[in-house]
């Protein structure tokens, strides 16, 4: 199984890099993970153009048959058990592959959310897109643990 996460920009904070790598290591029992970083749009261009540009780059990394989750403030909030079920269902539908897309500092392109098979909201609060990488990896790990009946979910 393969989980791919597409997001603009680079993670620069060491503590986040360490956390992301820790969850990638934990996930290696269940799946291969790939982080795809696309170029972030500069802050000096209009938001609509920035979203369009990042969206085009993200969509270029998605194949026609891919199962795609958009991590979206306007998506569905789900309990961990629901994420686990959706994860397994998406992996089954996607032939063992799932792509997650995280928007940048301006949000996520409407074209990306239109392409998504699922729009997932991790909460109504705002967090950086680099932090979101760590949080979604933890939730995917938790989802596999729940599905496997292993002790992790509390």
ZIDAKA-V186501 format. One line per field, one symbol per residue. phi: phi as a letter, one per 20 degrees, with the letter a starting at -180 (. if undefined). psi: psi as a letter, one per 40 degrees, with the letter a starting at -180 (. if undefined). burial: # if it has 9 or more other C-alpha atoms within 8 Angstrom, else .. Layout:
BEGIN
phi = ???
psi = ???
burial = ???
END
This chain:
BEGIN
phi = .cddddbfmdedfgffgffffffffffgfdaedcddddfffffedgggffffffffffffedegefecddecgdeeecfgfffgffgffffffemncbddcdfefeocfgffffffebdddepeedcfffffgfffffffggffffgfmefbfc
psi = ihhhhhiiiihdhdddddddddddddeeddiiihhhhihiiieeiidddddddddddddeehideihhhhhhdeahhiiddddddddddddddefeihhhhhiaeeaihddddddidhhhheieihiidddddddddddddddddddefihdh.
burial = .########......##.##..##..##..###...##..#........######.##.......########.#..#.##.###.##.##..#.#########...##..##..#..####......######..###########.......
END
